Each structure stands twice: as structure tokens, then as C-alpha cells.
Amino acid sequence: MSTVRSLRVLACLILSLTALSAAGQEEQVLEEAVVRNRLYRPAGNLELSPSVGISALTYLTAHYTLDVGVAYNLFDTLAVEGRAGYALSRHTGLARSISESFLNRDDKKLTDELEDLWRMNLHGVVGVRWAPVYGKLSLMAEVPAHFQAYLWAGGGVASFERESLIQCTQVVNRDLGICDDRTEPLDRATATESFWVKDSRVSPVVSAAVGFRFFAFARHGVKFELRDWVFRDAYRVQLSRDDWEVGRETGTPATSPGLTHLVQFDIGYTFLF
């Protein structure tokens, strides 16, 4: 009886192993077929990728970018890409509230400027895109979507501008926190000139991204990515309020200003030549 039972257990184990082996072979064949039957092989081809981006995280500034990328695919998984564009930027509601509430405070005779106030404008970077993951999604039975998951890293230069939230060279109304020439005191949109201290610079920028590209037709695709622009911050500390309000330079540059991270969500179109 025990021998028969042992034979039954052994037979079950053999059938299970056979089934697992067959499933593994089938999965391997399907994976090889997906990679082999690419919708389009980008290696050796140029591509053009316009895109738009919005700030994924906002604190004191918000950005909306318009970029164009030109890439050359060295291999199916590796490409070199140059990106250039312009960022439309503004202060957030929190920043405006800080600026309007600061002027009517009498306890801040000596203070530090705020961090992360630089707003990016023109920018250009060159980087490498590595796409090790390729697959296919059957979103619709007749039109499968091929996709690539990729990592992007590179660097370049950008122009920046900065408008202070606390340094006003000509206070129009301290009680209302007005530092511009508004025609309507309670309507910030009616201002034609601002007296907040402004700065500008050109400096290096580093960028990194993770994203997906989807292709339903050869040579045409859409991409979605999360991109981080990183650049060095700069601001002044130990500012004397009495000095800046009469036009005298005050304060000293921060010795360890840190880095600013501009995180954005981008959506774009890709055309492969």
C-alpha cells in the first residue's frame, strides 16, 4: 500500500515539474518573441521629441516648460539626446502671501532671504537615455502598444531669474504690504511696476528623468516622464531692513546655499526618422 502511495506521489511530482518546465519555456518563447518582433528598431536613427511639462511639486515657484529634444539612437537601448527649451515661471500663492505679509512686520529688522526662489528660463542639456526594458501591451486587440521604460541623465546650462519676497526698495504701503505701483491697492494684477529686488544669472544645471515611451505605430509615439532639474541655490543672509529700503546693498552671500530641485511631469511626442 505504501509503495502504491509513493508511486502516486512521485507521479504527481513529475507531472508538476513537467508543467512548470513547459510554462517556463512558453514564457521564455513569448519574451523572446516580443523583443524580436519590435514594432520598430530605433538603432542608427534620429528622433525628434517636442514636450511640455508642469511642476509636479510646487512651493514658492511654479514652472511650465516647452522643450524640444533631438536624439541619435546608438543602439536599440541606448541613445544620446540634446534638449533645449524655455520655462514659463511664476511665484505661487504661498510666495505672494509671504511677500505681502512681510512688509508690515516690525520685528524683522535683520533677516535672511528665502531659499529656492530662482526661476529657470532658457535651458539646454545633453544626456544619455538608457532603455533596458521593452514590452508590449494589448490595450486593444487590433492595435497593441509597444513600450520602452528608460532612464535619462545629463547636464548643461540655464538662465535664471530671481525676485525677492522680502527686499523691497520702495515701499508704497507698509500696512497693506504693497511694493509696486498698483492703480487699485487691493488688486495685485493692476501693478505696472514692481520694486522687489531682482537678480539674474546663468549657471550649470543637471537633469535626470525616468519615463515610458509608447508606440502604437512605427516611428510615432508618446512619452511620459518624471524629470528633475537640479541647480545650485544662491541667496543672501543677515540683511538689514533699514539699509535695503533706502537702496544700500546689505547682507552677505550664504556659504552653503544647497541645491534646488525642480521636479516636473512631462508629456511629449516622439517621431523616429
Backbone as JSON, one array per atom type, in Angstrom:
{
  "sequence": "MSTVRSLRVLACLILSLTALSAAGQEEQVLEEAVVRNRLYRPAGNLELSPSVGISALTYLTAHYTLDVGVAYNLFDTLAVEGRAGYALSRHTGLARSISESFLNRDDKKLTDELEDLWRMNLHGVVGVRWAPVYGKLSLMAEVPAHFQAYLWAGGGVASFERESLIQCTQVVNRDLGICDDRTEPLDRATATESFWVKDSRVSPVVSAAVGFRFFAFARHGVKFELRDWVFRDAYRVQLSRDDWEVGRETGTPATSPGLTHLVQFDIGYTFLF",
  "N": [[0.83, -1.2, 0.0], [1.91, 1.2, 0.81], [3.86, 1.43, -1.14], [2.39, 1.82, -3.5], [1.22, 4.26, -2.86], [3.51, 5.85, -2.71], [4.37, 5.74, -5.37], [2.28, 7.13, -6.56], [2.62, 9.69, -5.44], [5.16, 10.29, -6.5], [4.52, 10.3, -9.23], [2.82, 12.49, -9.34], [4.6, 14.55, -8.64], [6.35, 14.47, -10.83], [4.6, 15.18, -12.93], [3.96, 17.76, -12.09], [6.47, 19.08, -12.21], [6.95, 18.84, -14.93], [4.88, 20.4, -15.97], [5.59, 22.92, -14.92], [8.04, 23.28, -16.19], [7.24, 23.39, -18.87], [5.66, 25.69, -18.79], [7.62, 27.59, -18.15], [9.24, 27.44, -20.45], [7.43, 28.3, -22.36], [6.94, 30.92, -21.49], [9.49, 31.99, -21.84], [9.77, 31.78, -24.61], [7.72, 33.52, -25.44], [8.67, 35.93, -24.38], [11.07, 36.25, -25.82], [9.96, 36.46, -28.34], [8.57, 38.87, -28.18], [10.66, 40.74, -27.88], [12.09, 40.21, -30.21], [10.22, 40.74, -32.19], [9.96, 43.59, -32.54], [8.18, 46.67, -32.88], [9.47, 48.73, -34.16], [12.84, 49.25, -34.87], [14.98, 51.3, -33.26], [17.75, 51.73, -33.46], [20.52, 53.42, -34.85], [19.08, 55.55, -35.89], [17.73, 58.89, -36.12], [15.75, 60.99, -33.92], [12.97, 63.1, -33.12], [11.64, 65.04, -30.51], [9.27, 66.88, -29.24], [8.0, 68.42, -26.23], [5.95, 69.11, -23.31], [5.87, 70.43, -20.0], [4.88, 70.37, -16.54], [5.01, 71.63, -13.19], [5.58, 69.18, -10.8], [5.83, 69.29, -8.09], [5.26, 72.03, -6.05], [6.35, 74.93, -4.35], [7.47, 77.69, -3.61], [7.74, 78.58, -6.19], [6.47, 78.05, -9.53], [6.61, 76.18, -12.55], [6.34, 75.97, -16.12], [7.22, 74.18, -18.78], [8.52, 74.25, -22.12], [9.88, 72.17, -24.37], [12.27, 70.87, -26.75], [13.6, 67.96, -28.05], [16.39, 66.35, -29.56], [17.57, 63.32, -30.67], [20.0, 60.71, -31.09], [20.0, 57.35, -31.81], [22.14, 55.11, -30.65], [22.09, 52.39, -30.14], [19.45, 49.91, -29.87], [18.73, 50.2, -27.23], [20.13, 52.35, -26.21], [20.75, 55.82, -26.33], [21.85, 59.09, -27.38], [20.99, 62.31, -26.4], [20.0, 65.68, -27.02], [18.52, 68.43, -25.41], [16.54, 71.36, -25.49], [15.0, 74.4, -24.43], [12.38, 76.51, -23.05], [11.26, 77.89, -19.99], [8.28, 78.88, -18.61], [7.57, 80.77, -15.83], [6.47, 81.46, -12.45], [5.6, 83.09, -9.3], [4.17, 81.28, -6.6], [0.94, 81.11, -4.92], [1.47, 80.94, -2.2], [4.0, 82.17, -2.04], [3.35, 84.79, -2.8], [1.7, 85.49, -0.67], [3.51, 85.46, 1.45], [5.21, 87.59, 0.71], [3.47, 89.81, 0.82], [2.72, 89.88, 3.47], [5.03, 90.35, 4.85], [6.12, 92.97, 4.85], [4.69, 94.57, 6.65], [5.61, 93.89, 9.13], [7.29, 94.65, 12.1], [9.22, 93.38, 13.53], [11.26, 92.22, 12.15], [13.99, 93.29, 11.61], [16.5, 92.43, 10.96], [17.27, 89.92, 8.81], [17.14, 86.82, 6.89], [17.32, 86.03, 3.39], [14.88, 84.14, 1.45], [15.03, 80.65, 0.57], [15.33, 78.73, -2.53], [14.21, 80.33, -4.62], [14.93, 80.9, -7.2], [14.06, 81.07, -10.62], [13.8, 79.12, -13.47], [14.62, 79.82, -16.88], [15.53, 80.04, -20.1], [17.08, 77.03, -21.25], [19.41, 74.37, -21.76], [20.44, 71.06, -22.33], [22.51, 68.11, -22.5], [22.36, 64.63, -22.75], [22.28, 61.09, -21.81], [20.23, 58.43, -22.75], [18.96, 55.5, -21.46], [17.38, 52.56, -22.18], [16.45, 49.8, -20.98], [14.27, 48.13, -20.78], [11.81, 46.55, -22.65], [8.61, 46.05, -24.04], [5.2, 44.83, -24.64], [1.86, 45.87, -24.74], [-1.47, 44.82, -24.79], [-3.65, 46.8, -25.39], [-5.77, 47.23, -27.07], [-7.3, 44.8, -29.11], [-6.62, 44.84, -31.84], [-4.68, 46.8, -32.1], [-1.85, 46.69, -30.68], [0.18, 48.1, -28.09], [3.47, 48.99, -28.06], [6.16, 49.4, -25.79], [8.77, 51.27, -24.11], [10.72, 51.41, -21.21], [12.68, 53.82, -19.56], [15.75, 55.39, -18.44], [17.18, 58.58, -17.88], [19.92, 60.83, -18.02], [21.88, 63.75, -17.61], [23.5, 66.94, -18.37], [23.91, 70.57, -18.44], [23.5, 74.03, -19.25], [21.69, 76.89, -17.94], [19.54, 79.76, -17.87], [18.59, 81.94, -15.24], [16.25, 83.68, -13.15], [15.46, 85.81, -10.4], [13.22, 86.98, -8.01], [12.91, 88.83, -5.16], [11.14, 88.11, -2.1], [11.07, 89.56, 0.16], [12.76, 91.79, 0.1], [12.26, 95.0, -0.53], [12.67, 97.82, -2.43], [11.28, 100.16, -2.55], [8.83, 100.96, -0.65], [5.45, 101.11, -0.99], [3.02, 100.96, 0.44], [3.08, 100.12, 3.64], [1.35, 98.93, 5.53], [-0.49, 97.51, 3.98], [1.22, 95.88, 2.7], [2.36, 96.53, 0.19], [4.42, 96.64, -2.61], [4.66, 97.83, -5.1], [3.43, 99.73, -7.94], [0.48, 99.82, -7.88], [-2.69, 100.51, -9.38], [-5.05, 99.97, -8.2], [-5.27, 99.49, -4.87], [-5.91, 97.03, -3.57], [-5.76, 95.15, -5.52], [-3.56, 93.11, -6.92], [-3.04, 92.54, -9.57], [-3.2, 94.9, -11.0], [-0.82, 96.2, -10.97], [1.87, 97.9, -12.51], [4.57, 98.16, -12.3], [7.14, 96.65, -10.42], [8.79, 96.78, -7.26], [10.32, 94.97, -5.93], [13.42, 93.42, -5.16], [15.46, 92.27, -7.8], [17.27, 89.63, -9.44], [19.54, 88.04, -11.75], [21.06, 85.3, -13.55], [23.39, 83.02, -15.15], [23.95, 79.61, -15.06], [25.32, 76.29, -14.32], [23.35, 73.3, -14.85], [21.89, 70.24, -13.85], [20.22, 67.33, -15.0], [17.85, 64.7, -14.58], [15.86, 61.83, -15.36], [13.03, 59.59, -15.35], [11.09, 57.45, -17.33], [8.45, 56.5, -19.71], [7.97, 55.29, -23.03], [5.57, 54.99, -25.52], [4.52, 53.14, -28.34], [2.27, 52.85, -30.87], [2.23, 52.81, -33.53], [4.61, 52.45, -36.17], [7.46, 54.49, -35.89], [6.11, 56.59, -34.66], [5.23, 57.92, -31.51], [4.33, 58.37, -28.01], [5.43, 59.95, -25.0], [5.92, 59.72, -21.48], [7.17, 61.21, -18.63], [8.98, 61.65, -15.54], [10.77, 64.28, -14.44], [13.73, 65.72, -13.09], [15.18, 68.77, -12.43], [18.21, 70.06, -11.43], [19.96, 72.5, -9.65], [22.34, 74.87, -8.36], [21.56, 76.73, -5.48], [21.3, 80.22, -4.45], [21.55, 82.9, -2.26], [21.13, 85.72, 0.0], [22.19, 86.44, 3.35], [21.59, 87.73, 6.7], [20.42, 90.29, 6.31], [19.94, 93.78, 6.46], [17.15, 95.53, 7.2], [16.67, 98.31, 7.26], [18.74, 99.27, 5.68], [18.32, 98.14, 3.04], [15.9, 99.3, 2.32], [16.47, 101.9, 1.81], [18.01, 101.74, -0.36], [20.64, 100.81, -0.11], [23.2, 98.33, -0.49], [23.08, 95.22, 1.19], [23.75, 92.58, 3.57], [25.23, 89.25, 3.26], [26.5, 86.73, 0.97], [25.1, 83.45, 1.24], [26.97, 80.82, 2.65], [26.64, 78.06, 2.34], [24.47, 77.34, 0.33], [23.07, 75.19, -0.75], [21.17, 72.89, -2.89], [18.72, 73.34, -5.45], [15.79, 71.65, -6.36], [13.92, 71.13, -9.14], [11.15, 69.6, -9.87], [9.37, 67.95, -12.37], [6.5, 66.92, -14.31], [6.43, 65.52, -17.44], [5.02, 65.41, -20.73], [5.13, 64.16, -24.02], [5.71, 64.01, -27.6], [7.07, 61.67, -29.91], [8.99, 61.33, -32.8], [10.44, 59.11, -35.02], [13.0, 59.11, -37.36]],
  "CA": [[0.0, 0.0, 0.0], [2.81, 2.34, 0.87], [4.55, 1.54, -2.43], [1.45, 2.44, -4.44], [1.09, 5.67, -2.49], [4.75, 6.52, -3.1], [4.35, 5.89, -6.82], [1.33, 8.2, -6.88], [3.26, 10.97, -5.1], [6.21, 10.51, -7.48], [3.89, 10.67, -10.5], [2.33, 13.87, -9.2], [5.76, 15.44, -8.7], [6.84, 14.51, -12.21], [3.65, 15.97, -13.71], [4.09, 19.17, -11.69], [7.72, 19.59, -12.76], [6.77, 18.95, -16.38], [4.03, 21.57, -16.24], [6.37, 24.13, -14.65], [9.04, 23.42, -17.25], [6.55, 23.83, -20.08], [5.27, 27.1, -18.61], [8.82, 28.41, -18.26], [9.65, 27.52, -21.85], [6.46, 29.13, -23.08], [7.18, 32.32, -21.11], [10.74, 32.41, -22.48], [9.5, 31.95, -26.04], [6.93, 34.74, -25.61], [9.54, 37.08, -24.12], [11.96, 36.4, -26.97], [9.17, 36.89, -29.49], [8.26, 40.29, -28.01], [11.87, 41.51, -28.17], [12.46, 40.01, -31.61], [9.21, 41.34, -33.07], [9.78, 45.0, -32.21], [7.43, 47.44, -33.86], [10.45, 49.5, -34.93], [14.16, 49.2, -34.24], [15.49, 52.68, -33.35], [19.2, 51.81, -33.58], [21.03, 54.07, -36.05], [18.12, 56.54, -36.39], [17.47, 60.12, -35.38], [14.37, 61.19, -33.48], [12.59, 64.45, -32.68], [10.69, 64.87, -29.41], [8.77, 68.05, -28.51], [7.3, 68.04, -25.0], [5.55, 70.16, -22.38], [5.98, 69.95, -18.63], [4.33, 71.19, -15.45], [5.64, 71.33, -11.91], [4.95, 68.12, -10.02], [5.87, 69.77, -6.71], [5.39, 73.49, -6.0], [6.49, 75.54, -3.03], [7.45, 79.13, -3.83], [7.72, 78.85, -7.62], [5.84, 77.06, -10.41], [7.2, 76.24, -13.88], [5.69, 75.3, -17.25], [8.31, 74.13, -19.73], [8.35, 73.86, -23.52], [11.18, 71.62, -24.75], [12.44, 70.08, -27.97], [14.75, 67.08, -27.94], [16.88, 65.66, -30.75], [18.36, 62.2, -30.18], [20.52, 59.71, -32.02], [19.97, 56.05, -31.17], [23.33, 54.31, -30.91], [21.59, 51.02, -30.14], [18.02, 49.88, -29.55], [18.55, 50.51, -25.82], [20.98, 53.46, -25.78], [20.69, 56.98, -27.22], [22.37, 60.38, -26.92], [19.93, 63.29, -26.68], [20.12, 67.07, -26.63], [17.23, 69.06, -25.15], [16.6, 72.81, -25.29], [13.65, 74.93, -24.29], [12.13, 77.7, -22.23], [10.31, 77.64, -18.9], [7.44, 79.97, -18.11], [7.57, 80.59, -14.38], [5.76, 82.45, -11.64], [5.51, 82.83, -7.88], [2.94, 80.62, -6.19], [0.12, 81.87, -3.98], [2.18, 80.99, -0.91], [5.04, 83.18, -2.15], [2.72, 86.11, -2.78], [1.22, 85.75, 0.69], [4.68, 85.8, 2.27], [5.7, 88.93, 0.36], [2.53, 90.84, 1.23], [2.62, 89.93, 4.93], [6.32, 90.62, 5.48], [6.44, 94.39, 4.96], [4.06, 95.24, 7.79], [6.17, 93.37, 10.36], [8.34, 95.5, 12.66], [10.16, 92.58, 14.32], [12.25, 91.63, 11.24], [14.96, 94.3, 11.2], [17.63, 91.7, 10.43], [16.69, 88.66, 8.39], [17.76, 86.12, 5.76], [16.46, 85.82, 2.23], [14.29, 82.81, 1.35], [15.67, 79.71, -0.34], [14.59, 78.14, -3.67], [13.41, 81.35, -5.33], [15.37, 81.07, -8.58], [13.14, 80.53, -11.62], [14.53, 78.78, -14.69], [14.07, 80.32, -18.15], [16.17, 79.29, -21.18], [17.91, 75.94, -20.75], [19.85, 73.38, -22.74], [21.2, 69.97, -21.71], [22.85, 66.94, -23.31], [22.38, 63.48, -21.86], [22.22, 59.72, -22.3], [18.98, 57.72, -22.41], [19.14, 54.05, -21.43], [16.05, 51.93, -22.16], [16.7, 48.36, -20.93], [13.02, 47.36, -20.71], [10.94, 46.65, -23.83], [7.48, 45.13, -23.93], [4.02, 45.07, -25.46], [0.58, 45.85, -24.04], [-2.61, 44.65, -25.69], [-4.72, 47.69, -24.96], [-6.86, 46.87, -27.97], [-6.92, 43.56, -29.78], [-6.08, 45.07, -33.17], [-3.58, 47.76, -32.08], [-1.05, 46.55, -29.47], [1.08, 49.22, -27.8], [4.82, 48.63, -27.67], [6.66, 50.44, -24.89], [10.12, 51.25, -23.55], [10.96, 52.11, -19.95], [14.03, 54.34, -19.71], [16.38, 56.32, -17.51], [17.84, 59.67, -18.61], [20.78, 61.64, -17.15], [22.73, 64.65, -18.38], [23.72, 68.26, -17.79], [24.08, 71.69, -19.37], [23.43, 75.37, -18.66], [20.36, 77.51, -17.96], [19.44, 81.12, -17.35], [17.68, 82.0, -14.1], [15.92, 84.99, -12.6], [15.01, 85.72, -9.02], [12.58, 88.17, -7.46], [12.84, 88.69, -3.72], [9.84, 88.2, -1.45], [11.16, 90.39, 1.37], [13.54, 93.01, -0.13], [11.53, 95.99, -1.32], [13.46, 99.06, -2.48], [10.38, 101.31, -2.46], [7.59, 100.51, -0.02], [4.33, 102.0, -1.31], [2.09, 100.93, 1.56], [3.57, 99.08, 4.53], [0.24, 98.24, 6.19], [-1.08, 96.57, 3.03], [2.28, 95.04, 2.13], [2.43, 96.83, -1.25], [5.76, 97.01, -3.08], [4.53, 98.13, -6.52], [2.62, 100.92, -8.21], [-0.88, 99.41, -8.24], [-3.73, 101.54, -9.5], [-6.04, 99.56, -7.2], [-4.44, 98.98, -3.77], [-6.21, 95.66, -3.18], [-5.7, 94.28, -6.7], [-2.16, 92.97, -7.32], [-2.95, 92.45, -11.02], [-3.19, 96.23, -11.6], [0.52, 96.77, -10.84], [2.63, 98.03, -13.76], [6.0, 98.1, -11.98], [7.41, 96.06, -9.12], [10.0, 97.29, -6.62], [11.05, 93.9, -5.26], [14.79, 93.27, -5.69], [15.55, 91.22, -8.83], [18.6, 89.17, -9.83], [19.56, 87.08, -12.85], [22.35, 84.62, -13.69], [23.49, 81.82, -15.99], [24.73, 78.67, -14.27], [25.14, 74.88, -14.72], [22.16, 72.57, -14.4], [21.92, 68.79, -14.05], [18.87, 66.82, -15.15], [17.67, 63.25, -14.59], [14.45, 61.51, -15.58], [12.59, 58.22, -15.56], [9.89, 57.59, -18.14], [7.96, 55.45, -20.61], [7.6, 55.66, -24.39], [4.6, 54.05, -26.07], [4.43, 53.18, -29.79], [1.2, 52.05, -31.46], [2.54, 52.76, -34.96], [6.05, 52.61, -36.41], [8.04, 55.83, -35.96], [5.34, 57.59, -33.91], [4.98, 57.51, -30.15], [4.15, 59.38, -26.97], [6.26, 59.65, -23.84], [5.56, 60.28, -20.18], [8.35, 61.1, -17.78], [9.15, 62.47, -14.36], [12.12, 64.85, -14.64], [14.24, 66.57, -12.02], [16.22, 69.74, -12.79], [18.95, 70.35, -10.21], [20.93, 73.59, -9.79], [22.81, 75.43, -7.08], [20.83, 77.88, -4.98], [22.12, 81.36, -4.04], [20.76, 83.94, -1.61], [21.9, 86.49, 0.97], [21.77, 86.31, 4.76], [21.87, 88.88, 7.58], [20.01, 91.51, 5.6], [19.46, 94.87, 7.3], [15.96, 96.1, 6.58], [16.81, 99.76, 7.1], [19.66, 99.53, 4.57], [17.8, 97.87, 1.71], [14.77, 100.16, 1.99], [17.0, 103.19, 1.32], [18.78, 101.48, -1.57], [22.01, 100.37, 0.13], [23.39, 96.89, -0.53], [23.2, 94.69, 2.54], [23.81, 91.14, 3.67], [26.35, 88.51, 2.67], [26.04, 85.5, 0.32], [25.08, 82.25, 2.06], [28.14, 80.0, 2.36], [26.19, 76.72, 1.95], [23.07, 77.54, -0.08], [22.4, 73.94, -1.11], [20.69, 72.67, -4.25], [17.29, 73.44, -5.72], [15.25, 70.58, -7.21], [12.71, 71.47, -9.87], [10.59, 68.31, -10.3], [8.28, 68.18, -13.31], [5.91, 65.83, -15.07], [6.46, 65.87, -18.87], [4.35, 64.59, -21.74], [5.64, 64.59, -25.31], [5.52, 63.21, -28.82], [8.33, 61.23, -30.47], [8.99, 60.89, -34.19], [11.69, 58.47, -35.4], [13.25, 59.27, -38.78]],
  "C": [[0.87, 1.26, 0.0], [3.54, 2.54, -0.44], [3.67, 2.21, -3.47], [1.3, 3.93, -4.17], [2.33, 6.45, -2.9], [4.81, 6.76, -4.59], [3.42, 7.03, -7.25], [1.94, 9.57, -6.6], [4.35, 11.31, -6.11], [5.64, 10.94, -8.82], [3.38, 12.11, -10.47], [3.47, 14.87, -9.29], [6.28, 15.58, -10.11], [5.93, 15.36, -13.09], [3.77, 17.46, -13.39], [5.35, 19.8, -12.28], [7.62, 19.77, -14.27], [5.94, 20.18, -16.74], [4.79, 22.86, -16.01], [7.41, 24.37, -15.73], [8.41, 23.93, -18.54], [6.14, 25.29, -19.99], [6.47, 28.02, -18.74], [9.29, 28.55, -19.68], [8.72, 28.41, -22.65], [6.68, 30.6, -22.77], [8.44, 32.84, -21.78], [10.53, 32.65, -23.96], [8.72, 33.23, -26.3], [7.79, 35.97, -25.4], [10.48, 37.32, -25.29], [11.21, 36.91, -28.19], [8.86, 38.38, -29.41], [9.47, 41.14, -28.38], [12.24, 41.41, -29.64], [11.51, 40.73, -32.54], [8.92, 42.78, -32.64], [8.99, 45.7, -33.31], [8.37, 48.23, -34.76], [11.76, 49.46, -34.17], [14.8, 50.59, -34.37], [16.98, 52.79, -33.61], [19.62, 52.42, -34.91], [20.13, 55.14, -36.62], [18.05, 57.75, -35.48], [16.02, 60.16, -34.94], [14.18, 62.62, -33.0], [11.49, 64.32, -31.65], [10.32, 66.21, -28.77], [7.98, 67.6, -27.28], [6.91, 69.29, -24.2], [5.6, 69.57, -20.98], [5.37, 70.92, -17.64], [4.97, 70.74, -14.15], [4.87, 70.24, -11.18], [4.87, 68.5, -8.54], [6.08, 71.28, -6.74], [5.51, 73.94, -4.56], [6.39, 77.06, -3.16], [7.39, 79.51, -5.3], [7.0, 77.72, -8.36], [6.37, 77.27, -11.82], [6.34, 75.47, -14.88], [6.69, 75.33, -18.4], [7.84, 73.7, -21.12], [9.72, 73.44, -24.02], [11.11, 70.92, -26.1], [13.71, 69.26, -27.81], [15.1, 66.44, -29.28], [17.84, 64.57, -30.28], [18.87, 61.35, -31.33], [20.63, 58.39, -31.27], [21.21, 55.25, -31.58], [22.98, 52.83, -31.02], [20.09, 51.07, -29.87], [17.76, 50.34, -28.12], [19.3, 51.75, -25.36], [20.96, 54.58, -26.81], [21.34, 58.18, -26.55], [21.38, 61.45, -27.34], [20.33, 64.67, -26.21], [18.74, 67.68, -26.48], [17.44, 70.55, -24.93], [15.17, 73.32, -25.19], [13.6, 76.15, -23.41], [11.08, 77.34, -21.18], [9.58, 78.92, -18.55], [7.28, 79.76, -16.61], [6.83, 81.72, -13.67], [5.92, 82.11, -10.16], [4.17, 82.16, -7.56], [2.14, 81.54, -5.25], [0.77, 81.99, -2.62], [3.25, 82.07, -0.94], [4.45, 84.59, -2.09], [2.22, 86.47, -1.39], [2.37, 86.14, 1.62], [5.14, 87.23, 1.99], [4.78, 90.02, 0.88], [2.45, 90.97, 2.75], [3.93, 90.35, 5.59], [6.55, 92.1, 5.74], [5.84, 95.06, 6.18], [4.52, 94.69, 9.14], [7.33, 94.26, 10.83], [9.4, 94.7, 13.41], [11.27, 91.97, 13.46], [13.2, 92.71, 10.72], [16.21, 93.67, 10.59], [17.16, 90.29, 10.08], [17.49, 88.05, 7.24], [16.78, 86.04, 4.6], [15.94, 84.38, 2.22], [15.03, 81.95, 0.33], [14.74, 79.35, -1.51], [13.67, 79.13, -4.37], [13.84, 81.54, -6.78], [14.41, 80.37, -9.52], [13.9, 80.33, -12.92], [13.82, 79.33, -15.92], [14.62, 79.49, -19.31], [17.06, 78.2, -20.61], [18.26, 74.99, -21.89], [20.71, 72.33, -22.06], [21.47, 68.89, -22.75], [22.96, 65.76, -22.37], [22.3, 62.16, -22.58], [20.91, 59.09, -21.83], [19.23, 56.21, -22.52], [17.77, 53.4, -21.24], [16.2, 50.41, -22.15], [15.43, 47.51, -20.99], [12.19, 47.63, -21.96], [9.82, 45.64, -23.68], [6.32, 45.54, -24.8], [2.78, 44.93, -24.59], [-0.54, 45.72, -25.05], [-3.77, 45.49, -25.17], [-5.97, 47.47, -25.79], [-6.39, 45.67, -28.79], [-6.21, 43.81, -31.1], [-4.86, 45.99, -33.17], [-2.81, 47.6, -30.76], [-0.1, 47.73, -29.32], [2.42, 48.68, -27.33], [5.37, 49.76, -26.79], [8.11, 50.18, -24.51], [10.1, 51.99, -22.21], [12.42, 52.56, -19.95], [14.44, 55.22, -18.54], [17.16, 57.34, -18.33], [18.69, 60.46, -17.61], [21.68, 62.5, -18.02], [22.89, 65.99, -17.68], [23.93, 69.31, -18.86], [24.07, 73.01, -18.63], [22.01, 75.9, -18.78], [20.47, 78.94, -17.45], [18.36, 81.14, -16.27], [17.41, 83.46, -13.74], [15.31, 84.79, -11.21], [14.4, 87.04, -8.59], [12.35, 87.95, -5.98], [11.39, 88.76, -3.22], [9.87, 89.12, -0.25], [11.95, 91.68, 1.16], [12.8, 93.95, -1.07], [12.3, 97.31, -1.27], [12.59, 100.31, -2.39], [9.03, 100.84, -1.94], [6.49, 101.53, -0.29], [3.36, 102.1, -0.16], [2.5, 99.79, 2.48], [2.43, 98.29, 5.17], [-0.39, 97.19, 5.28], [-0.04, 95.67, 2.38], [2.46, 95.27, 0.64], [3.83, 97.32, -1.6], [5.73, 97.2, -4.6], [3.58, 99.29, -6.69], [1.2, 100.55, -8.68], [-1.82, 100.62, -8.39], [-4.88, 101.25, -8.54], [-5.28, 98.9, -6.05], [-4.68, 97.51, -3.41], [-6.14, 94.67, -4.34], [-4.26, 94.22, -7.21], [-2.01, 92.97, -8.84], [-2.87, 93.82, -11.7], [-1.81, 96.9, -11.51], [1.22, 96.79, -12.19], [4.13, 97.98, -13.54], [6.17, 97.56, -10.57], [8.74, 96.58, -8.58], [10.72, 96.24, -5.79], [12.41, 93.73, -5.94], [14.84, 92.07, -6.63], [17.02, 90.9, -9.13], [18.45, 88.22, -11.01], [20.97, 86.48, -12.95], [22.23, 83.51, -14.71], [24.39, 80.85, -15.25], [24.47, 77.24, -14.74], [23.86, 74.28, -14.14], [22.34, 71.1, -14.73], [20.49, 68.29, -14.11], [18.87, 65.3, -15.19], [16.18, 62.95, -14.71], [14.25, 60.0, -15.64], [11.27, 58.3, -16.32], [9.55, 56.36, -18.96], [7.68, 56.06, -21.97], [6.7, 54.56, -24.94], [4.49, 54.26, -27.58], [3.29, 52.26, -30.24], [1.42, 51.89, -32.96], [4.05, 52.99, -35.11], [6.4, 54.09, -36.55], [7.29, 56.88, -35.15], [5.07, 57.07, -32.5], [4.74, 58.68, -29.22], [5.02, 58.96, -25.78], [5.73, 60.37, -22.61], [6.77, 60.12, -19.27], [8.27, 62.03, -16.58], [10.6, 62.95, -14.37], [12.47, 65.79, -13.49], [15.35, 67.46, -12.57], [16.9, 70.17, -11.5], [19.98, 71.46, -10.48], [21.24, 74.18, -8.42], [21.99, 76.66, -6.72], [21.8, 79.0, -4.63], [21.19, 82.41, -3.44], [21.63, 84.62, -0.56], [21.32, 86.32, 2.37], [22.18, 87.57, 5.51], [21.61, 90.2, 6.86], [19.5, 92.54, 6.61], [18.3, 95.55, 6.58], [16.08, 97.59, 6.33], [17.7, 100.09, 5.91], [19.0, 99.3, 3.22], [16.65, 98.8, 1.33], [15.21, 101.57, 1.57], [17.95, 102.98, 0.16], [20.21, 101.06, -1.36], [22.1, 98.84, 0.09], [23.65, 96.37, 0.88], [23.26, 93.17, 2.49], [25.05, 90.55, 3.03], [25.82, 87.24, 2.02], [26.1, 84.32, 1.3], [26.24, 81.34, 1.67], [27.77, 78.59, 1.9], [24.74, 76.78, 1.52], [22.34, 76.26, -0.44], [21.97, 73.9, -2.56], [19.18, 72.82, -4.32], [16.89, 72.32, -6.67], [13.93, 71.05, -7.82], [12.16, 70.18, -10.49], [9.37, 68.57, -11.17], [7.77, 66.88, -13.92], [5.8, 66.28, -16.52], [5.65, 64.89, -19.69], [4.8, 65.09, -23.1], [5.34, 63.61, -26.42], [6.9, 62.87, -29.38], [8.14, 60.78, -31.93], [10.37, 60.35, -34.54], [11.86, 58.57, -36.91], [13.68, 57.94, -39.41]]
}
